[in-house]
Amino acid sequence: MMHPGIAASLKDELGRANCKRIMDESFIKSKAKILLVLYLSRNLINMTETQITKLVRSVFKDDRWQLQGTLASILHEIAMPADEKTKPTQAETQSADKMIKEGNNESSLINDPDFITDLGSISSIMPMLQKTIMDAHDQVQKYLEKIVDKLCRTLFGFAWRIQMEDIRLQLKLDVDRRSEQDIHEVGRSLIQKVNSLSELSDSP
């Protein structure tokens, strides 16, 4: 059975670890990009394979303005497939900006456990994201390994301190018990001496 002190420490440490949220910057970026690609692809159902590839590459370049321009161009191509020379209109550029904001907002509402659970199905839906999905898996694993390692070291420290405290208390109890026994022995010896003196004084 686990020592009550260690059990309480384990509960506290697990609460602080908060494994439901992966606090790793690389994972956070990977998650946001994957979910943004999914959101945009759901809202642009008529994209060609070339347009999807262009969109994915733009999302992963970390350039907000370039992404907006790429998305606006795709919107223009979908709306006017025969007009390849005309630049996107202001309305298409504004629509692209709005879609990116909405995609980022929606992505932030999806918790990490649900996202991690869905990574397998995301890979089948969007095969070109497979490398990023594998990176996200690795980032989660490394993050959790760090938490487990820290948790083990923390609990080992707690266990050692608790064990030392138990030993100290046991030693104190032994010393107190020994002291009490010594006091009784001295008292018993003193009584015996007093009795002996009384017997001698009573002798004729």
Residue pairs with C-beta under 8 A, 6 or more apart in sequence:
2 10
3 159
3 162
5 158
5 162
6 155
6 158
6 159
6 162
9 154
9 155
9 158
10 155
13 151
13 154
13 155
14 151
17 147
17 150
17 151
19 144
19 147
20 111
20 112
20 113
21 111
21 112
22 28
22 112
22 139
22 140
22 143
23 143
24 139
24 140
24 142
24 143
26 135
26 139
27 136
27 139
27 140
27 143
30 132
30 135
30 136
30 139
31 107
31 112
31 115
31 136
32 104
32 107
32 108
33 59
33 60
33 132
34 122
34 129
34 132
34 133
34 136
35 103
35 106
35 107
35 110
35 115
36 59
36 100
36 103
36 104
36 107
37 55
37 56
37 59
37 126
37 129
38 122
38 125
38 126
39 99
39 102
39 103
39 106
39 107
40 55
40 59
40 71
40 99
40 100
40 103
41 47
41 52
41 55
41 126
43 99
44 51
44 55
44 74
44 75
44 78
46 78
47 55
47 74
47 78
51 74
51 77
51 78
52 128
53 128
54 70
54 74
55 70
55 71
55 74
56 126
56 128
56 129
58 66
58 67
58 70
58 71
59 67
60 132
61 67
64 100
67 100
68 93
68 96
68 97
68 100
69 88
69 93
69 96
71 96
71 99
71 100
72 88
72 92
72 93
72 95
72 96
73 87
73 88
75 88
75 92
75 95
75 96
76 83
76 86
76 87
76 88
76 89
76 92
77 84
79 92
80 86
88 96
116 136
116 137
116 140
119 133
119 136
119 137
122 129
122 133
123 129
123 130
123 133
